[in-house]
Amino acid sequence: MSLPISISMEARSIGAVLGCMCGDVLGACVEGWPAEKIHAIFPKGLQHFQHHERGFGRYTDDTQMTLALGQSIIDAGKVDPAHAALAYATSFDIARGYGGMTINVLSHLRQTRGSDWQTAASRYIPGAGSYGNGAAMRISPVGIAYRNAPLDVLHRAVRNSCVPTHTHPIAIDGAFVLAAAIGWLMHRSPAMTYVENRMIQDSLLEYLVGIAHTEEMRAKLHLLARRLVYLPDQVECWETHLSSSAWREECALQLELAEGNPFQIKADSAVAVALCAFLHHGTRSSFCPQNAFVAACHYGGDTDTIAAMAGACWGALHGYAMLPKDWLRDLENNKMGRFDAIDIGYRLAKCDVKTDDDDMDCM
């Protein structure tokens, strides 16, 4: 076994936040595109930020809600659902690309100052509520702050962060599994060898299968564990890899995880697909840190969300230092931009919420 790589909790926390942000920005320019179109336009792999309708280097609703939740946890010292609901509503900027139902819910929460966070979502999505990926896409701050919490405490924190907009059990379970994955990865070292890589991949999936609450989420994780393509080496040339049988097999798996829907909207599907990209390409210590992000974008569909979630996992394992320098340079940096994201990541690392009664000073 190789020696473990020492990466601080601060570096991992900042990495998870910036990884989410970078994945979001990278995937934003091809959101909704089919995989074939992305491959045709970026035959060497989508490896650099592109200009798109929101502007070069600008993030979408995925990052906006992630930063809002992170700031809420820092200010409240834990996940307080009323505080989080108000944070979501206050930061809400329709130009970031929110979905229709979420626009309605957040507009309502803004009008009511978040006071009816328990019932706002059901006003617009009757019944069990939305099973979409919108709660999972923003969950990384909970995984960071509750990285040492018992699973029941983590689950309640995840649920409290979700219910202002998402109340369906699948939406909550997808967010819970991703938060748990981020917390688990923050305590692991990147793989240095093929054997270590297999151990990380298999151990993480075994852990997540054992804690998932819904049969739908467990089934997706079981499928991912059975069909994971064990690549002998890291991808060094995407132009070659995108034409390989291994890539075709990986794409077929992600489409099956998404139940044949090329836009991975269900939370269980989206989380499983994001894990698919991360586990195939993001667990090794490598000179190609962008691979998990590139793979997530080349699946097509909800590319900004899938790449944001895969990026959060990548950052939790590797920290921020290996993120491409041009990505970090080109991230927007006005209010709630790159510097604020770094600060939120740093202060979330100082949070260590272990019980429902904790009220941490997150500095």
C-alpha positions as CSV (number, residue, x, y, z in Angstrom):
1,M,0.0,0.0,0.0
2,S,1.2,3.5,-0.8
3,L,1.5,6.2,1.9
4,P,-1.7,8.2,2.5
5,I,-1.9,11.6,1.0
6,S,-2.3,14.3,3.7
7,I,-5.0,16.8,2.7
8,S,-6.5,19.2,5.4
9,M,-10.2,19.4,6.1
10,E,-10.0,23.1,5.1
11,A,-8.6,22.1,1.7
12,R,-11.2,19.4,1.3
13,S,-14.1,21.7,2.3
14,I,-13.0,24.4,0.0
15,G,-12.5,21.8,-2.7
16,A,-16.0,20.5,-2.4
17,V,-17.5,24.0,-2.7
18,L,-15.2,25.0,-5.6
19,G,-15.6,21.6,-7.2
20,C,-19.3,22.1,-7.3
21,M,-18.9,25.6,-8.7
22,C,-16.4,24.5,-11.4
23,G,-18.6,21.6,-12.5
24,D,-21.6,23.8,-12.6
25,V,-19.8,26.4,-14.8
26,L,-18.2,23.8,-17.1
27,G,-21.5,22.0,-17.7
28,A,-23.7,25.1,-18.0
29,C,-22.7,25.8,-21.7
30,V,-24.0,22.3,-22.8
31,E,-27.0,21.9,-20.4
32,G,-29.8,20.0,-22.1
33,W,-27.6,18.9,-25.0
34,P,-27.6,15.2,-26.1
35,A,-24.3,13.4,-25.6
36,E,-23.8,13.1,-29.4
37,K,-23.9,16.8,-29.9
38,I,-21.4,17.5,-27.1
39,H,-19.0,14.9,-28.6
40,A,-19.3,16.4,-32.1
41,I,-18.6,19.9,-30.9
42,F,-15.9,19.0,-28.3
43,P,-14.3,15.9,-29.8
44,K,-11.2,16.4,-27.5
45,G,-13.4,16.7,-24.5
46,L,-15.1,19.7,-22.9
47,Q,-12.1,20.7,-20.7
48,H,-12.4,24.5,-20.6
49,F,-15.1,27.0,-19.7
50,Q,-17.1,28.3,-22.6
51,H,-19.1,31.4,-23.3
52,H,-22.9,30.8,-22.8
53,E,-26.0,32.8,-22.3
54,R,-25.4,33.7,-18.6
55,G,-21.8,34.8,-19.3
56,F,-18.3,33.4,-19.3
57,G,-17.4,31.8,-15.9
58,R,-20.9,32.4,-14.4
59,Y,-22.6,29.7,-12.4
60,T,-26.2,28.6,-12.3
61,D,-28.8,27.9,-9.7
62,D,-26.9,24.9,-8.5
63,T,-24.0,27.0,-7.1
64,Q,-26.3,29.8,-6.0
65,M,-28.3,27.5,-3.7
66,T,-25.2,25.7,-2.5
67,L,-23.6,28.9,-1.4
68,A,-26.9,30.1,0.2
69,L,-27.1,26.8,2.2
70,G,-23.5,27.0,3.2
71,Q,-23.8,30.6,4.4
72,S,-27.0,29.6,6.3
73,I,-25.2,26.8,8.1
74,I,-22.4,29.1,9.1
75,D,-24.7,31.8,10.3
76,A,-27.1,29.4,12.2
77,G,-24.4,27.0,13.3
78,K,-26.4,24.1,12.0
79,V,-29.1,23.4,9.4
80,D,-32.0,25.4,10.5
81,P,-34.9,24.9,8.0
82,A,-36.4,28.3,8.5
83,H,-33.1,30.0,8.2
84,A,-32.2,28.0,5.1
85,A,-35.5,28.7,3.4
86,L,-35.0,32.4,3.9
87,A,-31.4,32.1,2.6
88,Y,-32.6,30.3,-0.6
89,A,-35.3,33.0,-1.1
90,T,-33.0,35.9,-0.4
91,S,-30.3,34.8,-2.8
92,F,-32.8,33.7,-5.5
93,D,-31.9,35.2,-8.9
94,I,-34.2,34.0,-11.7
95,A,-31.5,34.7,-14.3
96,R,-29.4,31.8,-12.9
97,G,-31.6,29.2,-14.6
98,Y,-34.1,27.9,-12.0
99,G,-36.8,25.5,-12.9
100,G,-40.4,26.6,-13.1
101,M,-41.7,25.0,-9.9
102,T,-38.7,26.2,-8.0
103,I,-39.3,29.7,-9.2
104,N,-42.8,29.6,-7.8
105,V,-41.7,28.1,-4.5
106,L,-38.8,30.6,-4.0
107,S,-40.9,33.5,-5.0
108,H,-43.4,32.5,-2.4
109,L,-40.8,32.0,0.3
110,R,-39.3,35.5,-0.5
111,Q,-42.8,37.1,-0.2
112,T,-43.4,35.3,3.2
113,R,-39.8,35.8,4.5
114,G,-39.5,32.0,4.7
115,S,-42.1,31.7,7.4
116,D,-44.1,28.9,5.9
117,W,-41.1,26.7,4.9
118,Q,-42.9,23.6,6.0
119,T,-45.8,24.0,3.5
120,A,-44.4,26.2,0.7
121,A,-43.4,23.3,-1.6
122,S,-46.8,21.6,-1.3
123,R,-48.6,24.7,-2.6
124,Y,-47.1,24.1,-6.0
125,I,-46.4,20.4,-6.1
126,P,-49.2,18.6,-4.4
127,G,-48.9,15.1,-2.9
128,A,-45.5,13.8,-2.1
129,G,-43.8,16.8,-3.7
130,S,-41.0,17.0,-6.2
131,Y,-38.6,14.0,-6.6
132,G,-36.2,16.2,-8.7
133,N,-32.5,16.7,-8.2
134,G,-32.8,20.3,-7.0
135,A,-32.2,19.4,-3.3
136,A,-29.3,17.1,-4.0
137,M,-27.5,19.6,-6.2
138,R,-27.0,22.0,-3.3
139,I,-26.3,19.5,-0.5
140,S,-22.5,19.6,-0.3
141,P,-22.4,22.1,2.7
142,V,-24.4,19.6,4.8
143,G,-22.0,16.8,4.0
144,I,-19.1,19.0,5.0
145,A,-20.5,20.4,8.2
146,Y,-22.0,17.0,9.4
147,R,-19.0,14.9,8.2
148,N,-18.6,13.4,11.7
149,A,-22.3,13.2,12.7
150,P,-24.2,10.0,13.3
151,L,-26.3,9.0,10.2
152,D,-29.6,9.8,11.9
153,V,-28.4,13.3,12.7
154,L,-27.1,13.7,9.2
155,H,-30.4,12.5,7.7
156,R,-32.4,15.0,9.8
157,A,-30.1,17.8,8.7
158,V,-30.4,16.8,5.1
159,R,-34.2,16.6,5.3
160,N,-34.3,20.1,7.0
161,S,-32.3,21.5,4.1
162,C,-34.6,19.9,1.5
163,V,-38.1,20.5,2.7
164,P,-38.5,24.2,1.8
165,T,-38.5,23.1,-1.8
166,H,-38.4,19.2,-2.0
167,T,-40.4,16.9,0.2
168,H,-40.5,13.7,-1.8
169,P,-38.7,10.7,-0.2
170,I,-36.6,10.2,-3.3
171,A,-35.5,13.8,-3.4
172,I,-34.5,13.7,0.2
173,D,-32.8,10.3,-0.1
174,G,-30.8,11.4,-3.1
175,A,-29.5,14.4,-1.2
176,F,-28.8,12.2,1.9
177,V,-26.7,9.7,-0.1
178,L,-24.7,12.5,-1.8
179,A,-24.1,14.3,1.6
180,A,-23.0,11.0,3.1
181,A,-20.7,10.4,0.2
182,I,-19.1,13.8,0.6
183,G,-18.6,13.3,4.4
184,W,-17.1,9.8,3.8
185,L,-14.7,11.1,1.1
186,M,-13.4,13.8,3.4
187,H,-11.9,11.1,5.5
188,R,-10.2,9.2,2.7
189,S,-7.0,9.6,0.7
190,P,-7.0,9.5,-3.1
191,A,-6.0,6.2,-4.6
192,M,-2.4,5.9,-5.8
193,T,-2.7,2.4,-7.3
194,Y,-5.2,0.4,-9.2
195,V,-5.9,-1.8,-6.2
196,E,-6.5,1.2,-3.9
197,N,-8.8,2.7,-6.6
198,R,-10.9,-0.5,-6.6
199,M,-11.0,-0.4,-2.8
200,I,-12.3,3.2,-2.7
201,Q,-14.9,2.5,-5.4
202,D,-16.2,-0.7,-3.9
203,S,-16.1,0.6,-0.3
204,L,-18.0,3.8,-1.0
205,L,-20.7,2.0,-3.0
206,E,-21.1,-0.7,-0.3
207,Y,-21.4,2.1,2.4
208,L,-24.0,4.0,0.4
209,V,-26.1,0.9,-0.4
210,G,-26.3,0.2,3.3
211,I,-27.5,3.6,4.3
212,A,-29.9,4.5,1.5
213,H,-33.5,4.9,2.7
214,T,-35.5,4.2,-0.5
215,E,-35.6,1.1,-2.7
216,E,-35.2,3.3,-5.8
217,M,-31.9,4.8,-4.6
218,R,-30.6,1.4,-3.4
219,A,-31.4,-0.2,-6.8
220,K,-29.4,2.5,-8.6
221,L,-26.4,2.1,-6.3
222,H,-26.6,-1.7,-6.7
223,L,-26.6,-1.3,-10.5
224,L,-23.7,1.1,-10.4
225,A,-21.7,-1.4,-8.2
226,R,-22.5,-4.3,-10.6
227,R,-21.7,-2.4,-13.8
228,L,-18.8,-0.1,-12.9
229,V,-16.1,-0.1,-15.6
230,Y,-12.8,-0.6,-13.9
231,L,-10.4,1.4,-16.0
232,P,-6.8,0.2,-15.7
233,D,-5.4,3.7,-16.1
234,Q,-6.6,7.3,-15.9
235,V,-7.8,8.8,-19.2
236,E,-5.0,10.9,-20.7
237,C,-6.5,11.6,-24.1
238,W,-10.2,12.3,-24.3
239,E,-10.3,12.3,-28.1
240,T,-9.3,8.6,-28.0
241,H,-11.3,7.7,-25.0
242,L,-14.6,9.1,-26.3
243,S,-14.4,6.5,-29.2
244,S,-13.5,3.6,-26.9
245,S,-15.6,0.6,-25.9
246,A,-15.1,1.5,-22.3
247,W,-16.7,4.9,-22.8
248,R,-19.6,3.4,-24.7
249,E,-20.1,0.9,-21.8
250,E,-19.9,3.8,-19.2
251,C,-22.5,5.9,-21.2
252,A,-24.8,2.9,-21.5
253,L,-24.6,2.5,-17.7
254,Q,-25.3,6.1,-16.9
255,L,-28.3,6.1,-19.3
256,E,-29.7,3.0,-17.5
257,L,-29.1,4.7,-14.1
258,A,-31.2,7.6,-15.5
259,E,-34.0,5.1,-16.5
260,G,-33.4,6.0,-20.1
261,N,-34.1,9.7,-19.6
262,P,-31.3,11.6,-21.2
263,F,-32.0,14.5,-18.8
264,Q,-31.3,13.1,-15.4
265,I,-34.1,14.9,-13.4
266,K,-35.0,12.3,-10.7
267,A,-32.8,12.7,-7.6
268,D,-31.9,9.0,-7.4
269,S,-30.9,9.0,-11.1
270,A,-29.0,12.2,-10.9
271,V,-27.0,11.3,-7.8
272,A,-26.2,7.8,-9.2
273,V,-25.1,9.3,-12.6
274,A,-22.9,11.9,-10.8
275,L,-21.3,9.1,-8.7
276,C,-20.9,7.2,-12.0
277,A,-18.7,10.0,-13.4
278,F,-16.8,10.5,-10.1
279,L,-16.1,6.8,-9.4
280,H,-15.0,6.1,-13.0
281,H,-12.7,9.1,-13.3
282,G,-12.2,10.9,-10.0
283,T,-10.9,8.7,-7.2
284,R,-7.2,8.5,-8.2
285,S,-4.5,11.0,-7.4
286,S,-3.8,12.2,-10.9
287,F,-2.4,14.9,-13.2
288,C,-5.8,14.9,-15.0
289,P,-8.0,16.2,-12.2
290,Q,-10.6,17.4,-14.7
291,N,-11.6,13.9,-15.9
292,A,-14.6,13.4,-13.6
293,F,-15.9,16.8,-14.6
294,V,-15.4,16.1,-18.3
295,A,-17.1,12.7,-18.1
296,A,-20.1,14.2,-16.3
297,C,-20.5,16.8,-19.0
298,H,-20.2,14.4,-21.9
299,Y,-23.0,12.2,-20.6
300,G,-25.3,15.0,-21.8
301,G,-28.6,16.1,-20.2
302,D,-28.5,18.0,-17.0
303,T,-24.8,18.6,-17.3
304,D,-24.4,21.5,-14.9
305,T,-26.0,19.6,-12.1
306,I,-24.3,16.3,-12.7
307,A,-20.9,17.9,-13.1
308,A,-21.6,20.1,-9.9
309,M,-22.4,17.0,-7.8
310,A,-19.5,15.0,-9.2
311,G,-17.2,18.0,-8.7
312,A,-18.3,18.3,-5.0
313,C,-17.3,14.6,-4.5
314,W,-14.0,15.2,-6.3
315,G,-13.2,18.2,-4.1
316,A,-14.0,16.4,-0.9
317,L,-11.5,13.7,-1.7
318,H,-8.7,15.7,-3.3
319,G,-9.0,19.3,-2.0
320,Y,-8.8,22.3,-4.1
321,A,-5.1,22.5,-5.0
322,M,-5.4,20.3,-8.1
323,L,-8.3,22.1,-9.7
324,P,-7.1,23.5,-13.0
325,K,-5.7,27.0,-12.5
326,D,-7.6,28.4,-15.5
327,W,-10.9,27.2,-14.1
328,L,-10.2,29.0,-10.8
329,R,-9.0,32.1,-12.5
330,D,-12.1,32.3,-14.8
331,L,-14.8,31.7,-12.1
332,E,-16.9,34.8,-11.6
333,N,-15.8,36.8,-8.6
334,N,-18.3,39.5,-7.8
335,K,-20.6,39.1,-4.8
336,M,-20.9,35.4,-3.9
337,G,-18.2,34.6,-6.4
338,R,-14.9,32.7,-6.1
339,F,-13.5,34.5,-3.0
340,D,-16.8,34.1,-1.1
341,A,-17.0,30.4,-2.1
342,I,-13.5,29.9,-0.7
343,D,-14.4,31.7,2.5
344,I,-17.6,29.6,2.9
345,G,-15.7,26.4,2.3
346,Y,-13.1,27.4,4.9
347,R,-15.7,28.3,7.5
348,L,-17.7,25.2,6.9
349,A,-14.6,23.2,7.7
350,K,-14.7,24.8,11.1
351,C,-18.2,23.5,11.6
352,D,-18.4,20.0,13.1
353,V,-22.0,19.3,13.9
354,K,-22.5,16.0,15.6
355,T,-25.9,16.3,17.4
356,D,-29.3,17.9,16.8
357,D,-28.6,20.2,19.7
358,D,-25.2,21.5,18.4
359,D,-25.1,25.2,17.7
360,M,-21.6,25.5,16.4
361,D,-19.5,28.7,16.1
362,C,-18.4,28.2,12.4
363,M,-16.1,31.3,12.6
